[in-house]
């Protein structure tokens, strides 16, 4: 069973927040504080992250992780949840909505992708992910520093960046490597061909300085009438931390009794 952090009343509508690679449920702490006034907030540690470690190999895959989320909802007696996913958590949220549509009421995807379209691209990415997994295990501190040295993270205030680096270094690098090998973008099946099967209101957010994910969000919106792309000018990859007010406004519409598309 996945470890989960919770806030809010047990009888309130549920919203599940899925963190990115090297994160943990606690990364959503500032978000859960306001959401808990109206919602039951579930913030699981995804496989290989936080306290969700030492699990069976299947749980580290996309299908296994999605099944683990369903098991978590079952254990918490939650029939359907609004799901918010950032980066890796967004990829998993999208897979969950397509594979288990009855368990998802709305989707909010932040800097997330349906995967790579071709087998060749996935094979190349698996090699890159394997190399990153080795680097992560051999020099974890250096890996995290290089990760946050990427230009798409430049918009994070220095204090918040330091907090994110410290939080990620609390993880077990061997467990993170298991996650990267089994649930990285190279291992993930392409979901592009299935986007038109989405039946729930989906907001795809990207930062204007993160050109790769702007293009992905717009392509997703073109592929499915259920998806609306939102681009926040000036933001990088971590849109929810760089432009929290704007993201909260979009999320509020998703969490409304009848999700409203902008």
N, C-alpha and C positions, 0 to 999 in steps of 0.2 A: 504494500500500500504506500502511496506517495505521502510524504509529510506535507502538512498544510497549515498555514497561518490563517486565522479567521478574525473578522470583526463584524459587528452589527448583530441585529436580532435574528434568531433562528427562524422566525416565521416570515421575515421580509423577503422580497424578491432577491434572487441570487445573481451576483455578477462574479465571474471568475477571471482573474488577472494572471496572464502567463508571461513570465519573464524571458529575457533573451539569454544567449549563450554566456556562460560564466556568471549569470545572475543567480537569484534565488527569490523565493516569495517575498522576503523582507524588503526587496528593492522597491516594492509598491507601497511602502509604509505611509508616505505622505499622501498618496492617492486614496488609500483606504480610509484615512481619517475623515475625509469629507463624504465619501460614498457610504460609510457606515451609518450615516444619519437616516438614510432611506433604504439601504440595501444590506443584505447579508453578503459580505465580501470574502471570497475564497481565494487564497494566494498560495497555490501549491509550489513546492520545490520540485521542479521537473527532474526526470531521471538523470542521475549523475551530478546533481546540483544540491547544495545545502545538505539537508538530512536525508534526502532520497537517494541513498547509496547502497551498494551491495545487493542490487536487485538482479533478477534473472536477465539473461542476455536479451531476450525478446522485448523486455520493457524499454530498452534503450533505443529501439527502432521506432519509426513513425507510427506504424499500426499498433505496436505494443504500448507506446506512450499514450496514444489516443484511448486505447482500451483501459489504461490505468486511470485516465481522467474520468471515463464513464464509471469505473468502479468507485472512484472517489465521490462522484455525484450520487451514486446509489447509496453509499455508506452514509452520506450526509442527508439522504432523503430529499434530494433536489431533482425535480423532474426535468426542468429546463433552466438554463442559465444564459444570461447575456455574457458573451465571451470577448475579452480584450486580450490581444496578443502582440507583443513587441518582438520584431526580428525573428529569431528562432521560435519564440512563443507564438508569433503570428503565423508562421508556417504550420505549426502544430494546430493552432486554432482553426485555420482553414481546412486542414485535413479532417479535423474532428467534425466540422460542420458538414462536410461532404460525406463522410463515412457514417456519421451518427446524427443525421439531421434532426431527429426528434428531440435531441438533448440541447440544442442551441436555439436561443430565441433571437439573438442578433449578434453580429460580428463587428468588431472594431479592430482593424489591422494596422499596425504602426511599423513602417519600414519593413514590410514583409513581402515574401515572394511565393508564387505557386511552384517554384522549383525551376530546373533547367529543362528546356524543351527537348533536347536530343540525347540519345544514348552516349554519343561521343563527348558531349559537353559534360555529362554526368560522370563519365569515366575519368576525364581529365580533372574534374573537381574532386573526385574521390582520392586521386593521387595527391592533390594539394592538401586535402583535409588530413590524410595520413601523415604527411610531412609536418603539418601544423600540430598534430597530436604528439608526434615525437618531440618537437620543439617545446611544446607545452610541458611535457613530462621532464625534459632535461633542464629547462631553465624557466620555471613558472613565473617568477618575478619579472624576468626580462620579457617574457611573452606578453604578460599583462601590460607592461609599460609600452611595448611596441604596438599592441592592440589599440590602446588609447592615444597613441601618437598619430593615428590616422587622421587625415584632414577632416573627415566627416564628423569627428568628435570635437572639432575646434570650438564649436559654439557652446560647449558645456562650461559653466563658470568654474574657475579653478577649485573652489571649495567642493563643489558637487563632483567634479572629476576625481578629486582625492578620495571622496567618500565612496565612489563607484569602484575605484581601484582597490581600496581596502576591503570592500565587501566581496569582490571577486577573489581576492587572495585568501579568503576564509574557506574556499572550496578545496576539494581534494583533486589535485591535478590528474591523478590516474583515473578518477571517475569522470572528470571532464573529457579526458581523451576517449574514454569509452563512448560518451555521448557524441563527440565529434565524428568518430568513425562510423557510428551506427545511425545517427540522426542528422548528420551534416547535410548541406545542400546537395552534395554528390550522391549521398545514399537515398535521398528523398525521391520518391516517384514524382514525375511531372503531373501537376494538377491543372495545367492550362486547358487541356481538352475537356475537363469536367466543370469548368467555371459556370457554364450555362445551366448547370443543374442546381446551382445555389438557389435556395428558396427563402432565405432570410435577408433582411436589410443589412448590407455590408458597407462599412466606410473604410476606404483604403487611404491611409495618411502617409505623406512623405514630406521631407524637408526640401526646400528649394535648392539648397547647396548639395543635396545628395542626388545628383543627376540620374544615377542608375535606378534608384527607387522611385523617382518621379516618373521615369519612363515605364517602370513596371506597374505602378498604380494606375497610370493612364491606360495602359494596355489591358489591365484587368477590367477596368470600367468599360472599355470597348467590347470586351468579350462576354459581359454578363449585365443584363438590365438590373440585377440586384445590387451591383457594386457602384458606388460613387467615389470618385477620386477627390482627395483634398490635398492641396499643396500649400505648405506654409513657407512663404518667402523668408529667406534668411536663416532657416533652421537647417541642421544637419541630420544625422541619423537618429538621434535620440529626441524626436520631436516632442514627446510627452514631457520631457524635462526642460527643454529649451523654450517651448511655447505652451505651458500648461493651461493657461486660461482658454486659449483657442481650442485646445484638444478637449478640455472639459466641456466646452460648449457643444462640440460635435458629439461627445459621449452622452451628454444629457439628452440629446435628441434620440440617440440609439436606445437609451434606457427608458424612454417615455412609454406609457402603456401601449401605444401603437407607434413603433419606431417611425420617425419622420426623416425622409431623405431631403437634403439641402438641394 
